[in-house]
Amino acid sequence: MVESLPKIDRSKWHKPTYPGHYDENATHYEGIRCRCKKCGISFVFSAESQKNTFEAKQRYPGWLPTLCQTCGEQWGFLKQNILTFECQWDSHRADLASDQEFLNNWLASLKEAQGYGKNDFNSRIRMLIKPL
């Protein structure tokens, strides 16, 4: 069974001395059960995904995903939508400051982001509530 799991290569970790989820005797990644912050379902952070995340993407080996794949994809689309609002705001602030539809749509996107456990938009939400 262990032979089919990907081997741990700590030399490729961002911090090779940090054990993360594995003690120093562990030789292979194993699936880790997680719970999605958005929908609440239980999902497995697969051994293959961990190898990619910790070794190729250089995330800390103690990191765990907070969203299942479906919610993660939805968050990706929402995040892109929020970035589009922010780019438009940066380019056309004077015109958009009085555009109620734009402000309401941006605010709705930011509030939806909170359901994904993303609370770093609170200052923008307060900024948008003032003119509305």
C-alpha positions, 0 to 999 in steps of 0.5 A: 500500500505505501508503495503506491503513495507518493514519497515525501521529499522534504528537500523540496519543502519551503522549510525542510525542517518543519514537520507539518503533518508528518513526523521525521519518520514518515516516508510517504504522504497520506490522505488527510480528511478536511472539512469545507468552510463553505459547504461543510462537506468532508473531503480528502486532501489527497497524497498526490495533492499534498506532494504538489502543494508542499513540494512544487507550490512551496506551501508550508507543510502544515497548510490544509485546504479550507474549501472542497474542490467545488467550493474552491472553484466557485471561490476562484470565479468569485475572486476573479469577479472581485478583482475585476471590480477593483480594477474598474474602480482603480481606473474609473473611480470618479465615474463609478463612485455614483454608480449604485448598480456597480457599488451594489454588485461589488458589495454583494460579491464582497459579502459572498466572499465572507461565506468562503471564510474570506474576511479580508474585505471588511474595509472595502465593505465599509467603504461601499456601505457609506455611499449606499 
